[in-house]
Amino acid sequence: MIRSLCTALLIALLSWTTASAQTLYRVSDGTEFFVDGTSNIHDWTATVGTVEGSFVISEAYAQKGKLKPGTAFSGGSLSIPVASLDGGKGETMNNKILAAFDAPSHPNIRFELGEATVAKLPQGDQNFPVSVSGQLSMAGQTHPVTLSLTGSRQADGSYRFTGKHDILMTSFGMEPPTALFGQIATGDKVVIRINLVLKGS
């Protein structure tokens, strides 16, 4: 009986230690996402107005000087309302964006984290490479993606992750927008520019 009780207490202690060794980091001020595209007339950029989400970061990564190779995140997700995308060309272009995403049926772009790893040790406050994989959902389809980001620890203890990722709209069943009865046609490939700031809660 005593042995069973001791075992239960040990398991509980280990579970608490594991949980306490993780910190929830939320999307914070300074976060910026952009979508760069092309057309047969001119290039264009859409600004993402709202990014929501959080990630659980290992305490070893949350404390300065304790970064080491391995899994940095144990879970997390991002959500972007399609309606927050602004093409910078007025209501007509924004409506084209909403239509391309079929926003009434699929109002959000979502990313569910699978794994994020730091492959190389940083020296002091230097940047460090992070490989991020997960599931990206938009326009009613979900596909695996892998992102190569650069991470850095900020003076206030927050983390900044930057990078770019190419996406083909047609790979998600989206039809690249057109205008003026097809005289203006956008390219299939878009580039997502990521500037993600995460701050501990």
C-alpha positions as CSV (number, residue, x, y, z in Angstrom):
1,M,0.0,0.0,0.0
2,I,2.8,2.4,1.0
3,R,4.7,1.5,-2.1
4,S,1.7,2.1,-4.3
5,L,1.2,5.5,-2.7
6,C,4.8,6.5,-3.2
7,T,4.6,5.4,-6.8
8,A,1.5,7.5,-7.4
9,L,3.2,10.5,-5.7
10,L,6.3,10.1,-7.9
11,I,4.2,10.0,-11.1
12,A,2.3,13.1,-10.0
13,L,5.5,14.9,-9.2
14,L,7.0,14.0,-12.6
15,S,3.9,15.1,-14.4
16,W,3.9,18.4,-12.6
17,T,7.6,19.0,-13.3
18,T,7.0,18.3,-17.0
19,A,4.0,20.7,-17.2
20,S,5.9,23.4,-15.3
21,A,8.8,23.1,-17.7
22,Q,6.7,24.6,-20.4
23,T,5.5,28.1,-21.1
24,L,2.6,29.4,-23.1
25,Y,3.6,32.0,-25.6
26,R,0.9,34.1,-27.4
27,V,1.0,36.1,-30.6
28,S,2.1,39.6,-29.6
29,D,2.4,43.1,-30.9
30,G,4.9,43.5,-33.7
31,T,3.6,40.5,-35.5
32,E,3.3,41.1,-39.3
33,F,2.2,38.7,-42.1
34,F,2.2,39.7,-45.8
35,V,1.1,37.9,-49.0
36,D,3.1,38.8,-52.1
37,G,1.8,37.9,-55.5
38,T,2.1,38.7,-59.2
39,S,-0.1,39.4,-62.1
40,N,0.3,40.1,-65.8
41,I,0.1,43.8,-65.0
42,H,1.9,44.4,-61.8
43,D,3.0,42.7,-58.5
44,W,0.8,43.1,-55.5
45,T,1.0,42.7,-51.7
46,A,-1.8,41.9,-49.3
47,T,-1.4,42.8,-45.6
48,V,-2.7,40.4,-42.9
49,G,-4.6,42.5,-40.3
50,T,-5.2,39.9,-37.6
51,V,-3.1,36.9,-36.5
52,E,-4.2,35.0,-33.4
53,G,-2.7,32.0,-31.7
54,S,-0.3,30.6,-29.1
55,F,2.5,28.0,-28.8
56,V,3.8,26.0,-25.9
57,I,7.6,26.4,-25.7
58,S,9.9,24.3,-23.6
59,E,11.3,26.1,-20.7
60,A,14.8,25.3,-21.9
61,Y,14.1,27.5,-24.9
62,A,12.3,30.2,-22.8
63,Q,15.4,30.9,-20.7
64,K,18.3,32.8,-22.1
65,G,21.4,30.7,-22.4
66,K,19.6,27.4,-22.2
67,L,18.9,26.8,-25.8
68,K,19.9,23.4,-27.1
69,P,19.1,21.3,-30.2
70,G,15.9,19.4,-30.2
71,T,12.1,19.9,-30.0
72,A,11.4,23.5,-29.1
73,F,7.6,23.5,-29.2
74,S,5.1,20.9,-27.9
75,G,2.0,22.3,-29.5
76,G,0.3,25.4,-30.9
77,S,-1.7,27.0,-33.7
78,L,-2.3,30.1,-35.6
79,S,-5.5,31.5,-37.0
80,I,-6.0,34.3,-39.6
81,P,-9.4,35.6,-40.5
82,V,-9.6,35.8,-44.3
83,A,-11.6,39.1,-43.9
84,S,-8.5,40.7,-42.4
85,L,-6.5,40.4,-45.6
86,D,-6.2,43.8,-47.3
87,G,-5.0,43.9,-50.9
88,G,-4.3,47.6,-50.8
89,K,-6.3,48.3,-54.0
90,G,-9.7,48.9,-52.5
91,E,-12.9,47.0,-51.9
92,T,-12.9,45.3,-55.4
93,M,-9.6,43.5,-54.8
94,N,-10.6,42.6,-51.2
95,N,-13.8,41.0,-52.5
96,K,-11.7,39.0,-55.0
97,I,-9.6,37.7,-52.1
98,L,-12.7,36.7,-50.1
99,A,-14.1,34.9,-53.1
100,A,-10.8,33.1,-53.8
101,F,-10.8,31.7,-50.2
102,D,-14.6,31.0,-50.3
103,A,-14.7,33.0,-47.1
104,P,-18.4,32.5,-46.3
105,S,-17.7,28.7,-46.0
106,H,-14.1,28.9,-44.8
107,P,-13.6,32.2,-43.0
108,N,-10.2,31.4,-41.4
109,I,-6.7,30.3,-42.5
110,R,-5.3,27.9,-39.8
111,F,-2.0,26.4,-39.1
112,E,-1.7,23.5,-36.6
113,L,1.8,22.8,-35.4
114,G,3.2,19.3,-35.8
115,E,6.8,19.8,-34.7
116,A,9.3,22.6,-34.4
117,T,13.0,21.9,-33.9
118,V,16.2,23.9,-33.4
119,A,18.9,22.2,-35.4
120,K,21.8,24.4,-34.5
121,L,22.9,26.0,-31.2
122,P,23.0,29.8,-31.2
123,Q,25.9,31.6,-29.7
124,G,24.7,34.0,-27.1
125,D,22.0,36.2,-28.5
126,Q,22.6,35.2,-32.1
127,N,19.7,34.1,-34.4
128,F,18.9,30.4,-34.6
129,P,17.3,28.3,-37.4
130,V,14.0,26.6,-36.7
131,S,12.4,24.0,-38.8
132,V,8.6,24.1,-38.4
133,S,6.2,21.5,-39.8
134,G,2.4,21.3,-39.5
135,Q,-0.9,21.3,-41.2
136,L,-2.1,24.4,-43.2
137,S,-5.8,24.7,-43.8
138,M,-7.4,27.3,-46.1
139,A,-10.2,27.4,-48.6
140,G,-11.5,24.1,-47.3
141,Q,-8.4,22.0,-47.9
142,T,-5.6,21.0,-45.5
143,H,-2.0,20.1,-46.5
144,P,1.3,19.5,-44.7
145,V,3.8,22.3,-44.9
146,T,7.4,22.7,-43.6
147,L,8.7,26.2,-42.9
148,S,12.3,27.3,-42.4
149,L,12.3,30.2,-40.0
150,T,14.9,32.2,-38.2
151,G,14.4,32.7,-34.5
152,S,15.7,35.3,-32.1
153,R,15.2,36.1,-28.4
154,Q,14.2,39.7,-27.7
155,A,15.4,41.9,-24.8
156,D,11.9,41.6,-23.1
157,G,12.0,37.8,-23.2
158,S,9.7,37.4,-26.2
159,Y,10.7,35.5,-29.4
160,R,10.6,36.7,-33.0
161,F,10.5,34.2,-35.9
162,T,10.9,35.4,-39.5
163,G,10.9,33.7,-42.9
164,K,9.2,33.2,-46.2
165,H,7.1,30.3,-47.7
166,D,5.9,29.8,-51.2
167,I,2.4,28.5,-51.8
168,L,0.5,27.6,-55.0
169,M,-3.1,28.6,-54.7
170,T,-4.2,25.8,-57.0
171,S,-2.7,23.3,-54.6
172,F,-5.5,24.3,-52.2
173,G,-8.2,24.2,-54.8
174,M,-8.2,28.0,-55.2
175,E,-8.6,29.8,-58.5
176,P,-6.2,32.7,-58.8
177,P,-8.3,35.9,-59.0
178,T,-8.9,37.7,-62.2
179,A,-10.3,41.2,-63.1
180,L,-11.6,43.1,-66.0
181,F,-13.2,40.0,-67.6
182,G,-9.9,38.1,-67.4
183,Q,-7.7,40.9,-68.8
184,I,-5.9,41.0,-65.5
185,A,-4.8,37.6,-64.1
186,T,-2.9,36.9,-61.0
187,G,-0.1,34.3,-60.8
188,D,-0.6,31.0,-59.1
189,K,2.3,31.3,-56.7
190,V,2.2,33.6,-53.7
191,V,4.9,34.2,-51.1
192,I,4.0,34.4,-47.4
193,R,6.3,36.7,-45.4
194,I,6.3,35.9,-41.7
195,N,7.3,38.1,-38.9
196,L,5.9,36.4,-35.8
197,V,6.4,37.7,-32.3
198,L,5.5,35.4,-29.4
199,K,5.4,36.6,-25.8
200,G,5.0,34.5,-22.6
201,S,1.7,34.8,-20.8
